[in-house]
Amino acid sequence: MLPGLPVEVILEVLEYLDHRALLGCRRICRSMNNLIGRNPMLQLRIELVKDGLIDGVGTGEAAEAVKRLRKLRRRWETLAWTTQETYEVEGSCSAYELAHGMFIKTDSEANIFIVKLPTSREPLYRVIANRNLEMRPDGFTLDANQDLIVFLNIEPGPRSKKSESQDSLAVRL
């Protein structure tokens, strides 16, 4: 490893590294690989990135959090659900999106329906919105992190003999 340096000092330095640098350090030598692999906080940083999650766990909880992450990953890989529930969603559906723990759909009547889906921490199904948009979107997308829904309307444009139609795209934020 690094001759003459105590393991505690090496660990202190490693705690400042991001997941990419930690993965690189694991390739230096077997003892460095073992040191990183046996440290719950460093291992948690690597595991969280694998699943696109954010590191925010205290030192005492790291080993348990790594176990939970690996268990969840195995469930997703095998689709071994702990519970399964069915929820009725009324009306037709012209576009839908499932993102950030929410199910959002629009229908041909210009209605939007937004539901916060249940989780293990919040086991209740909660309707966020169910109303008429007063416009019929052709599609939509959302970014819950920015509290943003974008509705798209495509209006057919005039056709010319030489080219396809020149459609216009209306974006409502």
Buried (B, 14 or more C-beta within 10 A) or exposed (E): EEEEEEEEEBBEEBEEBEBEEBBEBBEEEEEBBEBBEEBBBBBBBBBBBEEEBEBEBEEEEBBEBBEEBBEEEEEEEEEEEEEEEEEEEEEEEBBEBEEEEBBBBBBEEBBBBBBBBBEEEEEEEEEEEEEEBEEBBBEBEBEEEEEEBEBBBEEEEEEEEEEEEEEEEEEEE
